[in-house]
Amino acid sequence: MAELKYVGRDVQRNDIVEKASGRIKYMGDRMQGGAAHARLILSPIARGRVVSFDASEAERMPGVLRVFSPKDDPGKRFNSALFLPDQTDLQDHPVFTDKPLFVGDILGAVLAKDEETARAAAAAVKIGFEEEAPLLDMEQAALPQTPSFREGMPQVVEGKIAYGEESLPGDAIILESVVRTQKIHHGAMENHICEARMEYGGVLLVETPCQMAFTVRYVLADLFGIPFNKVRVVKTPVGGAFGGKQEVGIEPHCALMALKTGLPVRLALDRTQTILATRTRAASVGRILIAADREGNLLRREMDVIVDAGAYATGTQRVMMAMGKKTSRLYRIPSQSFRGRTVFTNTTPAGACRGYGSPQIHAITEIAMDLLARKLLLDPAEFRLKNLVHPWDTDPAGGPALGNARIRDCLVRGMEVFRWNERRVIPSGTGRFRRGVGLACCTHGNGYFGSPYPDFMSMAMRFCEDGTVLVNAGLQELGNGTLTTIGQIVAEVLDLPPERVEVSESDTSTTPFDVGCVASRVTYVCGSCALELAEKLKSRFLGQCARVLAVDAHRLSLKNGNVVDSEEGGRRSYGGMVCRIAKELREEAGEYLHYKPEANPASYGVHFAETLTDTLTGTVEVTDYLAVHDVGRAINPRLLRGQIYGGVQMGVGMALSEELVYDSKGRPKSASLSRYTMINAPSMPKVGVLLVEEGEPGGPFGGKSIGEICTVPVAPAIANAVNASLGTMMTELPFTPERILAALSARRETNAR
Amino acid sequence: MIIELTVNGTLRSVEITPSMRLLDMLRNVLGLTSVKEGCSEGECGACTVLLDGKAVTSCTVLAVQARGRSVVTIEGLSSDEALHPIQQAFVDHDAIQCGFCTPGMIMSAYALLKHTPSPTREEIQRGIEGNLCRCTGYLPIIDAIEDAARRMRTHES
């Protein structure tokens, strides 16, 4: 391949100066001209019924425009993940409910002339409840004798994936374990916010910092019975998303208030409301059985996983199935069964969260793999190497082929750089501080192809009169560099500086359809669409230039903003040619492309962690870290490393500190950032990054996904390091000081016996 | 009530209410929207500004407490033409992703470098320990602050 000018380079992200200066306007920063401010009224009880709703005092407060109560609910239920009518996810979500199912369930709202009044009035609404005992334990929720709290809706939704012989050889070495992963807050620094208003022509305009504008349109049009072309959803700058802004959140509530009053409505949540009333990472309990022969060759794996959806279905059933689908794509295992059960509890609904089930299922499988390695007296790295998939393997469960799967390269090269063999055998000692190393492998996807959800997108691309390029696409920049990456790909093909390429974001009325910046599909799918379209545009543009110049198109090429004629030697600027094409041919130098991926290869990663545990206090410090990833090709290495650092930050929190917990009445104990501990700068380890770039067919310049997979193996890598250093077999995340001290004390008792 | 204070170097008279937070005054009255609200309890640091040269979380300070004092927000760091060396270092090290925590993070860095012109990495980590970032994993931010300190020292000498 010829030397690339922009792809593979550390091109500066397109909006970074605006962000560094503080000038960028997130939705909450915009002038609020004429907007009415809404404040949600959330349920303080985990389960029960509203028996009285007295808004009289609130309504008397000056500046209050209207109070919304459960009576304003449209009656129809929605599912926040649904984007086509054939999707079978349960539609169980009301807008305003009189039967709250968790603390934070939305009962109503106050609309007022300013935020302060709305807040005061919401607090003045007096609501009487008839309380019922909440169901909080997901394992109890999975029992057949547990009655459903969901009026006619099932309490358990099951899914199965299996292949191979069910029997186990008699001499197999078997490890059985139960691994628990916790409920997690996305922790985007920008809380949820949305605006809705009626526009000229009876169009409902909804502006929202979201990840899937067309899903928002689908849910709103369907819920309110509005023609789809009369609902316009516009994506605004996002202050962090991580899946928390993937599903439809507060848009229905905001839109309902705008529809009912005709007023422009701004609905903003504070941190506690964002934690309570939006979405979380689903907690899970995984029972796992792994069988191997004495040499460490895997024979069979059985997984029975319960996934806690919280109070409403949302996308959690999809998350559960996504967990199952990952299990046949990392190791060569002759036979396997996965049974997943999505269950409901009286807690904040779960849904999409960076990794979409991958961090949970890999915590379950990778912690168990280490425990089996211990039983087999094998090095956990060598044990994995015996079993990892090879490039071009197929998925025995029927999923898409794995593509250029370079997990083995990741592990081998990572072991060398991390000095695994040397460090693994250093005894952790018997003192107060115990040092240990651990690793975990993982896989994740590149889009929806091969799943029940269609994956496709369209884009338009045109040269402007000054030779700049406009890419019209329904993308969503989330801070991860989507627009920069797409711009680099286009700049490479059309040979002009990336800053001369402008890539648009989603506006459902003006940009072509896209399913969203989700599912780790942006680089592989959207990037390939941009690449193919840029090539199509290049060919059209060169043809137009040839006609204008009356020469053979083969003589012409694009070079650094100029059309170059190889015979005559002339150089003409793109802009000049665009104007001549307009005048002389009456044509635009533009193209459109419908794109659908025909593959969904796997991305891979191995993370290595060194931990130092204080056996007196139970605290863990991550003292060294290496992330190795099979990314096909890094389109922008610096942005890519940034994804990995952030993924590790989230993963360390999952390993050690982050957890949404509830008291016996279902009241959250960690509904603020002072009680929900995210990793800050002093707790963040140094992270080494090693990239394996062997090229992925079907991806732009060989590139594939990184944004989700980089958070997937973090928690099990750290857990394995801690277990190795302490000789414990802890399987419940996060490894808090309490759990570590309890495990140490249990171990001492066992040893004493 | 009306209070007088210096905001980004300019003396201002501002009408406030007794219960108004400094954050609300800066954002809603003065339109300095770089100051972000992330947690409302002084935990995330997105609303960090300088009050008489010291970094404070403006969500936990009342506007009236700023009477007669000097407040600096990120709007006061750079001119239209040039970024402050800290901002430029954040750009050069890709220390920004979604950008929501950035203004508060840079103000904490500014306060740190004002008092500690040659910080160690550990001092930088402690200097921004009250600023949460969910995107970058802090590492490029720490590199940027280290580099900014270097640039500012060179600039001054």
Interface residues (C-beta under 8 A of the other chain):
Chain A: D10 Q12 R13 D15 I16 V17 E18 K19 A20 S21 G22 R23 I24 K25 Y26 G28 D29 H186 G187 A188 M189 E190 N191 P237 V238 G239 G240 A241 F242 D270 R271 L478 G479 N480 G481 R638 L639 G642 I644 Y645 G646 G647 V648 Q649 M650 S672 L673 S674 M678 N680 A681 P682 M684 K686 V687
Chain B: R27 T33 S34 K36 E37 G38 C39 S40 E41 E43 C44 A46 T73 I74 E75 S78 L83 Q87 Q88 F90 V91 D94 I96 Q97 C98 G99 F100 C101 T102 P103 I106 E122 I124 Q125 R126 I128 E129 G130 N131 L132 C133 R134 C135 T136 G137 Y138 L139 P140 I141 I142
